[in-house]
């Protein structure tokens, strides 16, 4: 029984390392909590069907914000933020930021819809 527990623990650790590497490798400290993603000046909405999802990367001067993972979980925005879901139902992730000039999606696997209508690089002007 102990050997089985050890094998499961190693398998879970290996899977976590693999998923972690898929989102860009080393984690950085998250940016301090920003505005609610729904109220942020720049917003991206992504609908996906994944068990694990990495947020797109935003670049700009002093990018800050928040993520609503669509399953009740929320956290401050970090370029390497990722989330694990309990199922592959549709999840709408809302990322609200301030100060972003660009947004980059590293992987579109399982993504059904991206709404960029509330993201404009000119909204970051003067910030």
Rosetta constraint file for C-alpha pairs under 8 A:
AtomPair CA 1 CA 5 HARMONIC 6.42 0.50
AtomPair CA 2 CA 6 HARMONIC 6.28 0.50
AtomPair CA 3 CA 7 HARMONIC 6.17 0.50
AtomPair CA 4 CA 8 HARMONIC 6.22 0.50
AtomPair CA 5 CA 9 HARMONIC 6.13 0.50
AtomPair CA 6 CA 10 HARMONIC 6.14 0.50
AtomPair CA 7 CA 11 HARMONIC 6.07 0.50
AtomPair CA 8 CA 12 HARMONIC 6.10 0.50
AtomPair CA 9 CA 13 HARMONIC 6.11 0.50
AtomPair CA 10 CA 14 HARMONIC 6.05 0.50
AtomPair CA 11 CA 15 HARMONIC 6.11 0.50
AtomPair CA 12 CA 16 HARMONIC 6.10 0.50
AtomPair CA 13 CA 17 HARMONIC 6.17 0.50
AtomPair CA 14 CA 18 HARMONIC 6.19 0.50
AtomPair CA 15 CA 19 HARMONIC 6.17 0.50
AtomPair CA 16 CA 20 HARMONIC 5.93 0.50
AtomPair CA 17 CA 21 HARMONIC 6.09 0.50
AtomPair CA 18 CA 22 HARMONIC 6.33 0.50
AtomPair CA 19 CA 23 HARMONIC 6.81 0.50
AtomPair CA 19 CA 52 HARMONIC 7.78 0.50
AtomPair CA 20 CA 24 HARMONIC 7.11 0.50
AtomPair CA 20 CA 25 HARMONIC 6.04 0.50
AtomPair CA 20 CA 26 HARMONIC 7.99 0.50
AtomPair CA 21 CA 25 HARMONIC 4.33 0.50
AtomPair CA 21 CA 26 HARMONIC 7.64 0.50
AtomPair CA 23 CA 54 HARMONIC 5.81 0.50
AtomPair CA 23 CA 80 HARMONIC 6.27 0.50
AtomPair CA 23 CA 81 HARMONIC 7.91 0.50
AtomPair CA 23 CA 82 HARMONIC 7.15 0.50
AtomPair CA 24 CA 80 HARMONIC 6.53 0.50
AtomPair CA 26 CA 80 HARMONIC 7.99 0.50
AtomPair CA 27 CA 80 HARMONIC 6.03 0.50
AtomPair CA 27 CA 81 HARMONIC 7.99 0.50
AtomPair CA 28 CA 78 HARMONIC 7.54 0.50
AtomPair CA 28 CA 80 HARMONIC 7.11 0.50
AtomPair CA 29 CA 78 HARMONIC 7.47 0.50
AtomPair CA 30 CA 76 HARMONIC 6.45 0.50
AtomPair CA 30 CA 77 HARMONIC 6.48 0.50
AtomPair CA 30 CA 78 HARMONIC 4.77 0.50
AtomPair CA 31 CA 64 HARMONIC 6.20 0.50
AtomPair CA 31 CA 65 HARMONIC 7.70 0.50
AtomPair CA 31 CA 76 HARMONIC 6.21 0.50
AtomPair CA 31 CA 77 HARMONIC 6.17 0.50
AtomPair CA 31 CA 78 HARMONIC 5.88 0.50
AtomPair CA 32 CA 64 HARMONIC 7.57 0.50
AtomPair CA 32 CA 76 HARMONIC 6.27 0.50
AtomPair CA 33 CA 64 HARMONIC 7.75 0.50
AtomPair CA 33 CA 65 HARMONIC 6.64 0.50
AtomPair CA 33 CA 66 HARMONIC 6.56 0.50
AtomPair CA 33 CA 75 HARMONIC 7.26 0.50
AtomPair CA 33 CA 76 HARMONIC 4.63 0.50
AtomPair CA 33 CA 77 HARMONIC 7.46 0.50
AtomPair CA 34 CA 64 HARMONIC 5.88 0.50
AtomPair CA 34 CA 65 HARMONIC 4.29 0.50
AtomPair CA 34 CA 66 HARMONIC 5.59 0.50
AtomPair CA 34 CA 76 HARMONIC 6.24 0.50
AtomPair CA 34 CA 77 HARMONIC 7.64 0.50
AtomPair CA 34 CA 97 HARMONIC 7.80 0.50
AtomPair CA 35 CA 39 HARMONIC 6.58 0.50
AtomPair CA 35 CA 40 HARMONIC 5.90 0.50
AtomPair CA 35 CA 65 HARMONIC 5.66 0.50
AtomPair CA 35 CA 66 HARMONIC 6.20 0.50
AtomPair CA 35 CA 96 HARMONIC 7.51 0.50
AtomPair CA 35 CA 97 HARMONIC 7.72 0.50
AtomPair CA 36 CA 40 HARMONIC 6.39 0.50
AtomPair CA 36 CA 65 HARMONIC 7.40 0.50
AtomPair CA 36 CA 66 HARMONIC 5.95 0.50
AtomPair CA 36 CA 67 HARMONIC 7.89 0.50
AtomPair CA 36 CA 96 HARMONIC 7.06 0.50
AtomPair CA 37 CA 43 HARMONIC 6.96 0.50
AtomPair CA 37 CA 65 HARMONIC 6.61 0.50
AtomPair CA 37 CA 66 HARMONIC 5.04 0.50
AtomPair CA 37 CA 67 HARMONIC 5.90 0.50
AtomPair CA 37 CA 68 HARMONIC 6.59 0.50
AtomPair CA 37 CA 94 HARMONIC 6.26 0.50
AtomPair CA 37 CA 95 HARMONIC 5.52 0.50
AtomPair CA 37 CA 96 HARMONIC 3.79 0.50
AtomPair CA 37 CA 97 HARMONIC 6.88 0.50
AtomPair CA 38 CA 43 HARMONIC 7.26 0.50
AtomPair CA 38 CA 94 HARMONIC 7.14 0.50
AtomPair CA 38 CA 95 HARMONIC 7.92 0.50
AtomPair CA 38 CA 96 HARMONIC 6.27 0.50
AtomPair CA 39 CA 96 HARMONIC 7.28 0.50
AtomPair CA 40 CA 65 HARMONIC 7.25 0.50
AtomPair CA 40 CA 96 HARMONIC 4.96 0.50
AtomPair CA 40 CA 97 HARMONIC 5.71 0.50
AtomPair CA 40 CA 98 HARMONIC 6.53 0.50
AtomPair CA 41 CA 96 HARMONIC 7.16 0.50
AtomPair CA 41 CA 97 HARMONIC 6.67 0.50
AtomPair CA 41 CA 98 HARMONIC 5.98 0.50
AtomPair CA 41 CA 118 HARMONIC 7.62 0.50
AtomPair CA 41 CA 119 HARMONIC 7.81 0.50
AtomPair CA 41 CA 123 HARMONIC 7.04 0.50
AtomPair CA 42 CA 96 HARMONIC 5.67 0.50
AtomPair CA 42 CA 97 HARMONIC 5.31 0.50
AtomPair CA 42 CA 98 HARMONIC 5.98 0.50
AtomPair CA 42 CA 100 HARMONIC 7.70 0.50
AtomPair CA 42 CA 118 HARMONIC 5.60 0.50
AtomPair CA 42 CA 119 HARMONIC 4.57 0.50
AtomPair CA 42 CA 120 HARMONIC 6.55 0.50
AtomPair CA 42 CA 123 HARMONIC 6.99 0.50
AtomPair CA 43 CA 94 HARMONIC 6.96 0.50
AtomPair CA 43 CA 95 HARMONIC 5.67 0.50
AtomPair CA 43 CA 96 HARMONIC 4.34 0.50
AtomPair CA 43 CA 97 HARMONIC 6.27 0.50
AtomPair CA 43 CA 116 HARMONIC 7.07 0.50
AtomPair CA 43 CA 117 HARMONIC 7.91 0.50
AtomPair CA 43 CA 118 HARMONIC 5.06 0.50
AtomPair CA 43 CA 119 HARMONIC 5.12 0.50
AtomPair CA 44 CA 94 HARMONIC 5.88 0.50
AtomPair CA 44 CA 95 HARMONIC 5.32 0.50
AtomPair CA 44 CA 96 HARMONIC 6.53 0.50
AtomPair CA 44 CA 114 HARMONIC 7.24 0.50
AtomPair CA 44 CA 115 HARMONIC 5.84 0.50
AtomPair CA 44 CA 116 HARMONIC 5.25 0.50
AtomPair CA 44 CA 117 HARMONIC 7.63 0.50
AtomPair CA 44 CA 118 HARMONIC 6.59 0.50
AtomPair CA 44 CA 119 HARMONIC 6.18 0.50
AtomPair CA 45 CA 92 HARMONIC 6.54 0.50
AtomPair CA 45 CA 93 HARMONIC 5.64 0.50
AtomPair CA 45 CA 94 HARMONIC 4.60 0.50
AtomPair CA 45 CA 95 HARMONIC 6.48 0.50
AtomPair CA 45 CA 114 HARMONIC 5.76 0.50
AtomPair CA 45 CA 115 HARMONIC 5.02 0.50
AtomPair CA 45 CA 116 HARMONIC 6.91 0.50
AtomPair CA 46 CA 91 HARMONIC 7.98 0.50
AtomPair CA 46 CA 92 HARMONIC 5.47 0.50
AtomPair CA 46 CA 93 HARMONIC 5.13 0.50
AtomPair CA 46 CA 94 HARMONIC 6.59 0.50
AtomPair CA 46 CA 111 HARMONIC 7.10 0.50
AtomPair CA 46 CA 112 HARMONIC 7.67 0.50
AtomPair CA 46 CA 113 HARMONIC 5.77 0.50
AtomPair CA 46 CA 114 HARMONIC 4.59 0.50
AtomPair CA 46 CA 115 HARMONIC 6.43 0.50
AtomPair CA 47 CA 90 HARMONIC 6.41 0.50
AtomPair CA 47 CA 91 HARMONIC 5.48 0.50
AtomPair CA 47 CA 92 HARMONIC 4.30 0.50
AtomPair CA 47 CA 93 HARMONIC 6.32 0.50
AtomPair CA 47 CA 111 HARMONIC 5.97 0.50
AtomPair CA 47 CA 112 HARMONIC 5.50 0.50
AtomPair CA 47 CA 113 HARMONIC 5.07 0.50
AtomPair CA 47 CA 114 HARMONIC 6.48 0.50
AtomPair CA 48 CA 90 HARMONIC 5.58 0.50
AtomPair CA 48 CA 91 HARMONIC 5.49 0.50
AtomPair CA 48 CA 92 HARMONIC 6.61 0.50
AtomPair CA 48 CA 110 HARMONIC 5.41 0.50
AtomPair CA 48 CA 111 HARMONIC 4.13 0.50
AtomPair CA 48 CA 112 HARMONIC 5.29 0.50
AtomPair CA 48 CA 113 HARMONIC 7.07 0.50
AtomPair CA 49 CA 88 HARMONIC 4.88 0.50
AtomPair CA 49 CA 89 HARMONIC 5.55 0.50
AtomPair CA 49 CA 90 HARMONIC 4.91 0.50
AtomPair CA 49 CA 91 HARMONIC 6.35 0.50
AtomPair CA 49 CA 110 HARMONIC 5.21 0.50
AtomPair CA 49 CA 111 HARMONIC 6.48 0.50
AtomPair CA 49 CA 112 HARMONIC 7.44 0.50
AtomPair CA 50 CA 85 HARMONIC 7.57 0.50
AtomPair CA 50 CA 87 HARMONIC 7.76 0.50
AtomPair CA 50 CA 88 HARMONIC 5.32 0.50
AtomPair CA 50 CA 89 HARMONIC 7.78 0.50
AtomPair CA 50 CA 109 HARMONIC 7.99 0.50
AtomPair CA 50 CA 110 HARMONIC 5.69 0.50
AtomPair CA 50 CA 111 HARMONIC 7.79 0.50
AtomPair CA 51 CA 84 HARMONIC 5.70 0.50
AtomPair CA 51 CA 85 HARMONIC 4.85 0.50
AtomPair CA 51 CA 86 HARMONIC 6.61 0.50
AtomPair CA 51 CA 87 HARMONIC 5.92 0.50
AtomPair CA 51 CA 88 HARMONIC 5.50 0.50
AtomPair CA 52 CA 82 HARMONIC 7.12 0.50
AtomPair CA 52 CA 83 HARMONIC 5.65 0.50
AtomPair CA 52 CA 84 HARMONIC 4.43 0.50
AtomPair CA 52 CA 85 HARMONIC 6.09 0.50
AtomPair CA 53 CA 82 HARMONIC 5.49 0.50
AtomPair CA 53 CA 83 HARMONIC 5.46 0.50
AtomPair CA 53 CA 84 HARMONIC 6.66 0.50
AtomPair CA 54 CA 80 HARMONIC 7.00 0.50
AtomPair CA 54 CA 81 HARMONIC 5.97 0.50
AtomPair CA 54 CA 82 HARMONIC 4.21 0.50
AtomPair CA 54 CA 83 HARMONIC 6.64 0.50
AtomPair CA 55 CA 79 HARMONIC 7.12 0.50
AtomPair CA 55 CA 80 HARMONIC 7.10 0.50
AtomPair CA 55 CA 81 HARMONIC 5.96 0.50
AtomPair CA 55 CA 82 HARMONIC 6.21 0.50
AtomPair CA 55 CA 95 HARMONIC 7.83 0.50
AtomPair CA 55 CA 105 HARMONIC 7.71 0.50
AtomPair CA 56 CA 79 HARMONIC 7.22 0.50
AtomPair CA 56 CA 103 HARMONIC 6.45 0.50
AtomPair CA 56 CA 104 HARMONIC 5.46 0.50
AtomPair CA 56 CA 105 HARMONIC 4.67 0.50
AtomPair CA 56 CA 106 HARMONIC 6.62 0.50
AtomPair CA 57 CA 79 HARMONIC 5.15 0.50
AtomPair CA 57 CA 80 HARMONIC 7.57 0.50
AtomPair CA 57 CA 103 HARMONIC 5.58 0.50
AtomPair CA 57 CA 104 HARMONIC 5.16 0.50
AtomPair CA 57 CA 105 HARMONIC 6.63 0.50
AtomPair CA 57 CA 106 HARMONIC 7.90 0.50
AtomPair CA 58 CA 63 HARMONIC 7.20 0.50
AtomPair CA 58 CA 79 HARMONIC 6.83 0.50
AtomPair CA 58 CA 100 HARMONIC 5.74 0.50
AtomPair CA 58 CA 101 HARMONIC 7.23 0.50
AtomPair CA 58 CA 102 HARMONIC 5.61 0.50
AtomPair CA 58 CA 103 HARMONIC 4.45 0.50
AtomPair CA 58 CA 104 HARMONIC 6.48 0.50
AtomPair CA 59 CA 63 HARMONIC 6.77 0.50
AtomPair CA 59 CA 100 HARMONIC 5.31 0.50
AtomPair CA 59 CA 101 HARMONIC 5.73 0.50
AtomPair CA 59 CA 102 HARMONIC 5.30 0.50
AtomPair CA 59 CA 103 HARMONIC 6.50 0.50
AtomPair CA 60 CA 99 HARMONIC 5.76 0.50
AtomPair CA 60 CA 100 HARMONIC 4.42 0.50
AtomPair CA 60 CA 101 HARMONIC 4.84 0.50
AtomPair CA 60 CA 102 HARMONIC 6.87 0.50
AtomPair CA 60 CA 124 HARMONIC 7.95 0.50
AtomPair CA 61 CA 99 HARMONIC 5.84 0.50
AtomPair CA 61 CA 100 HARMONIC 6.86 0.50
AtomPair CA 61 CA 101 HARMONIC 7.91 0.50
AtomPair CA 61 CA 127 HARMONIC 7.30 0.50
AtomPair CA 62 CA 98 HARMONIC 7.96 0.50
AtomPair CA 62 CA 99 HARMONIC 5.90 0.50
AtomPair CA 62 CA 100 HARMONIC 7.84 0.50
AtomPair CA 63 CA 97 HARMONIC 6.59 0.50
AtomPair CA 63 CA 98 HARMONIC 5.71 0.50
AtomPair CA 63 CA 99 HARMONIC 4.75 0.50
AtomPair CA 63 CA 100 HARMONIC 5.53 0.50
AtomPair CA 64 CA 76 HARMONIC 7.84 0.50
AtomPair CA 64 CA 77 HARMONIC 6.30 0.50
AtomPair CA 64 CA 78 HARMONIC 7.96 0.50
AtomPair CA 64 CA 97 HARMONIC 5.45 0.50
AtomPair CA 64 CA 98 HARMONIC 5.58 0.50
AtomPair CA 64 CA 99 HARMONIC 6.93 0.50
AtomPair CA 65 CA 76 HARMONIC 5.97 0.50
AtomPair CA 65 CA 77 HARMONIC 5.03 0.50
AtomPair CA 65 CA 95 HARMONIC 7.41 0.50
AtomPair CA 65 CA 96 HARMONIC 5.45 0.50
AtomPair CA 65 CA 97 HARMONIC 4.08 0.50
AtomPair CA 65 CA 98 HARMONIC 6.16 0.50
AtomPair CA 66 CA 74 HARMONIC 7.20 0.50
AtomPair CA 66 CA 75 HARMONIC 5.76 0.50
AtomPair CA 66 CA 76 HARMONIC 4.21 0.50
AtomPair CA 66 CA 77 HARMONIC 4.47 0.50
AtomPair CA 66 CA 95 HARMONIC 6.00 0.50
AtomPair CA 66 CA 96 HARMONIC 5.52 0.50
AtomPair CA 66 CA 97 HARMONIC 6.55 0.50
AtomPair CA 67 CA 74 HARMONIC 5.47 0.50
AtomPair CA 67 CA 75 HARMONIC 5.38 0.50
AtomPair CA 67 CA 76 HARMONIC 6.00 0.50
AtomPair CA 67 CA 77 HARMONIC 5.63 0.50
AtomPair CA 67 CA 93 HARMONIC 7.18 0.50
AtomPair CA 67 CA 94 HARMONIC 5.84 0.50
AtomPair CA 67 CA 95 HARMONIC 4.59 0.50
AtomPair CA 67 CA 96 HARMONIC 6.47 0.50
AtomPair CA 68 CA 72 HARMONIC 7.27 0.50
AtomPair CA 68 CA 73 HARMONIC 6.17 0.50
AtomPair CA 68 CA 74 HARMONIC 4.50 0.50
AtomPair CA 68 CA 75 HARMONIC 6.87 0.50
AtomPair CA 68 CA 93 HARMONIC 5.70 0.50
AtomPair CA 68 CA 94 HARMONIC 5.11 0.50
AtomPair CA 68 CA 95 HARMONIC 6.44 0.50
AtomPair CA 69 CA 73 HARMONIC 5.54 0.50
AtomPair CA 69 CA 74 HARMONIC 5.99 0.50
AtomPair CA 69 CA 83 HARMONIC 7.31 0.50
AtomPair CA 69 CA 91 HARMONIC 7.44 0.50
AtomPair CA 69 CA 92 HARMONIC 6.87 0.50
AtomPair CA 69 CA 93 HARMONIC 4.64 0.50
AtomPair CA 69 CA 94 HARMONIC 6.60 0.50
AtomPair CA 70 CA 91 HARMONIC 5.43 0.50
AtomPair CA 70 CA 92 HARMONIC 5.02 0.50
AtomPair CA 70 CA 93 HARMONIC 5.16 0.50
AtomPair CA 70 CA 94 HARMONIC 7.27 0.50
AtomPair CA 71 CA 85 HARMONIC 7.83 0.50
AtomPair CA 71 CA 91 HARMONIC 7.06 0.50
AtomPair CA 77 CA 81 HARMONIC 6.89 0.50
AtomPair CA 77 CA 95 HARMONIC 7.48 0.50
AtomPair CA 77 CA 97 HARMONIC 7.59 0.50
AtomPair CA 98 CA 124 HARMONIC 6.69 0.50
AtomPair CA 99 CA 123 HARMONIC 7.61 0.50
AtomPair CA 99 CA 124 HARMONIC 4.57 0.50
AtomPair CA 99 CA 125 HARMONIC 7.73 0.50
AtomPair CA 99 CA 127 HARMONIC 5.79 0.50
AtomPair CA 100 CA 121 HARMONIC 6.46 0.50
AtomPair CA 100 CA 124 HARMONIC 5.74 0.50
AtomPair CA 101 CA 120 HARMONIC 7.78 0.50
AtomPair CA 101 CA 121 HARMONIC 4.57 0.50
AtomPair CA 101 CA 122 HARMONIC 7.46 0.50
AtomPair CA 101 CA 124 HARMONIC 6.18 0.50
AtomPair CA 102 CA 121 HARMONIC 6.42 0.50
AtomPair CA 116 CA 120 HARMONIC 7.96 0.50
AtomPair CA 119 CA 123 HARMONIC 7.73 0.50
AtomPair CA 120 CA 124 HARMONIC 7.58 0.50
AtomPair CA 121 CA 125 HARMONIC 7.36 0.50
